[in-house]
């Protein structure tokens, strides 16, 4: 018996004997393209190449040019990094902290590594790649896995599995080392790409190829302010003694009182940070314009309103202006490379009008504000003119808030720029981090369903374009901020899972987005739920996504 596999991108049919795996077709594809196959998508399900073929279907090869391929390659590099560190000192450990620019910031448990230390680790890693070792996959009983990880001093993993409903655990073995990874692994060490280790602060950054630079290691530019924000939040997690999902679940499992306490502590930290931002604005005395920017679902709108409240506590009377009212008329909107309106372009805004109105307001003159009609695509004008006084700073929230071109007519010392993002510092375990983008897409899935009439499928479909816009319009300017606010709440995924799981379960394998929905469901399965929704304050950032906020959006 033979199975037919149709390569939907290259319109080629592969015939595979019953009992065979995907390695044959993968090698044929590699020979033709020169690109290593890390996995395959069969009927929108990701399958490892060593898996047996059981059915006919449409197939797509996952290589380094795909997002999934980039992730699989990076996981393999993390494993050989872990092994290389253990080869030098078996009692040492790899601590994967957070993404940072084009890399991932890591530390060693034992010490602050030197340039020479990193050189030795890197040489050991390259030897692993040359040795062509296999990443062997095993599946065992959950409780046996917990004992095994405890015996290997990987208590963070045993604690993680303690609270998972699944009764078995997949783990990988390579050169005698065992580890668990959130996601699939390459077949062999020789499949891995080049990489680099760059000395940074108390640790180093691992840089690997990505979607924008699939065939070479991209340049790394250190982001000092972003790094400091991550470090600050990491210190706070250390105080709470909650640095991994297992530790979070352990805290929640103690009962209702612990869950409520966690909510209150997390919200108190946010309140303190908002107050500090307001105090800093007051100290600068001559700030007339406050801009907030950040990627999608970062909580910008709630943050602008809460900073406004804190400024009022200090005796100021801030005025909010919406950038949405300054769009150019529809027929003047720039087009993207596909010929569609590019509403996220800076030049989709009437910069001259915006700057003239800001200048007039700050100078104390009366102005008439525009109001954009999204139905007609035309500009209209509000009836009443406004005029502000010196104790009325202007607050503007939007994706271009950090770009100096947006407000070029206003002197820099009169502006205060705030970067808002959900910077996830909590990790699944010591070597499996939670990408900030995962937290944000789950926020957006919940918000889009609750308030925008979009199902989870529509949100996942549009997410790549959202990310593309962020890479172009937001991330290049984040270090321009006067302050960075981390809108992440340590408890939020335990809340969001209640809302997101039913929405993700509606996506079936008839669509390409199924594999991403399946991955997010697996991710949410790590978290115990928190059901004390009534304890979340009405002005919390998370209310922007789940509803019942005291603010209007």
C-alpha positions, 0 to 999 in steps of 0.5 A: 500500500502506498500513500500520496503526499502532494507538495502544495507549494511545488505541485509535486506528488511523493509516493510513500510506502506504508510504514515509511516516514517522511525522511525520503521526501524530505531528502528529495526536497533538500537535494532540490532546494539546498534547504534542510527540512526540520519538519513537515506539515501534513494536512495542516498538522506539523509532523517530525520527519521521522514519524510514520506516514499513515494517510494521503494528504497535502504536505508542506516542508518546513525549512529555515525560511518558515517561522516554524523552521526558525523556532525548531532550529533555535531549539536545537541550538539551545540543546547543544548550548545546554550540553556544551555548558554541562560538558565544561561543568556538570553542576552549572546550568543554562538560564534562558531569560528573554528575547533581546533584539535579534537574540535571546539573553541567557545567563549561567547559574554558576558565574558571569561568563567572560569572553574566553568562557563564551569562546570555549562554549561556542567551540564545544557547540560547533563540535556537536554540530560536526558530530552529526548526533541524533536528537532522540525523542522518547515518550514516558509516563508523566510521573516517571518523567518527573522522577527522571528530571529530579534525578538530573537536577531539573526540578523546574521541569518536574514541577511543570509536569506536576500540574499538567493533565496529560499523562505522558511526557515527550523528552529528547536525548542527545549525547547522554543529555536529556531535556524537555522542549516546548515544541519540535526538535531537528532530526540531527545536530548537523541540521543546525545553522550557524549561531553566535554568542555575544557577551552582554551584561551578566550573561550573553545573547544567543543569536541565530538566523531568523525569518529576515536573515535565514541564511546568516546570523543577523547583526546584534545591536544591544537595546539598553533600555529594553534590557533594563526593563526586563532586568527590573521585572526579573528582579521582581519575579525573584522576590515573589519566587515565581520565575517559571510556570511550574512555580506560578501553578504551585502558587495558584494551587494553594487556593483562592486566597493565594490567587487573589493575593497574586492578583493584588500584588501584580496590580499594585506593581502596575499602580506603582509604575504608573505613579512613578511615570507621572512623577517623572513627568512632573519633575521635568516641569516643561513636558507639554506632550506625552506620547505612548506607543507599543506593539499590538495588544500591549495595553497602550489605551489603558496605560494612557488613561491610567497615566492620565489619572496619576497626572490628575492626582498631581494637579495636572489636567491632561487632554487626550487627542486621538491620532485616528482623527488625523488620517489623510483622506482615503484616496491619499492613503499610501499603498503597500507592496500589494497595492492595498491601503497601508493604514499603518504607514506614518504617511497615512497620517496628515503630519502637517495638520497634526503638528500645526494643531499641536503647536497651536495648542501648546502656544495657547491658541484655540484650535478646531480638531478634526474627526475622521469618518471611517465610513466615508474615508473623509475628514470632518471637523468637530463643532467646538474649538478647544484651548489648553492651559499650561497645566494641561499636557497633551496625551497622544497614543498610537503606533508612531508615538516614539517616531520623532517625525510624528511630532517634529514641530515640538521641541524634544525637551517638551515631549515625554515618550512612553513605550508600552509592551507586554514583556513576558519574563516568566518562563515555562522552565529554565530553558523554555521561555515564553515569547512576548508575541505569544502573550500578545496574540492571546490577548488579541484573540480574546479582545478581537472576539469580545469587542471587534467581532473577529473569531480566533481564525481571523486574528491568527490570519492577520497576525503576520501582517500585524507583526510586520507592521510592528517590525517596521513602525515600532521596534526600531524606535523603542530605545527613543522612549523616556520610559518603558512600561511592562504591561504584562501581569504575572497572572494574566495567562491563567485568566486569558486561558479561560477565554482563549481555549474555547475560541482556539478549539473552533479552528479545525485542520481544514485551514493552515492556521490550525497548526498555530491554534494547536500550538497555542492550545498546548501552550495554554495547557501549561497554566492552571486557571484562575477563576476569581475574575471578580477580583481583577480591578476594573481599571486593570490592563487585562480588562481591556481584553476580557471586558468590564473595564471602568474605561471606555475604549 
